[in-house]
């Protein structure tokens, strides 16, 4: 058995250390992991990424990357940016997967415990939500002990344009993306206070982005007030909103605004769960 070639080949390998162990790229760089890398970059991007941009980031030939993107697009994991042939964004299937992960992850109990403490402190219903398409999706919710309350279970959807959490999450989006979304939304008028004019809604979202606080002053349901603050992930991206709401007969908007510091504390605690 000729071991000379084996010895020379081994000598060409980088020396393993505790900080830089030997890595077998042939086993770690698989097509599946490359596909996940593409999805990770699309999720982290502030907008659509072109085929050329992705090829440069991933370090993969355009031809093979294009084939991969075609498969991911066929499966609903990526989608073409409208009007741009070779620009990609996350697809509906990946978006649904992300929502399911947040709703059923191992951190769910920890998040619910944070909401329970918040309700115990404030005495009103609190919820955690995220943006799903053009609506707000409740990830979790903890009800107050009061008989008079608005009940919406986790998994429920409410319109984004007339809810405190929805307006907050919209305000955190890039302006161009936000404007396009608002143009695509049906701004239904639920109460006399509902903002159903796109220009007025845009102006309100600018104010919310500046303050970092959003309110629902009886805009979705008459007699119900709400205040919401953002929840950021470990990278500083707004991932969700935490809010308190209750009937104005018991929690006027002016009183709800005094809860903002406690809401922000809870939001900081929630960051560790994302």
PyMOL commands that set and color helices and strands:
alter all, ss='L'
color gray80, all
select helices_A, chain A and resi 4-11+25-28+31-44+51-58+62-74+92-104+108-122+164-171+175-184+198-211+253-257+260-271
alter helices_A, ss='H'
color red, helices_A
select strands_A, chain A and resi 49-50+78-80+87-90+125-132+135-142+157-159+213-217+224-232+238-247
alter strands_A, ss='S'
color yellow, strands_A
deselect
rebuild
show_as cartoon
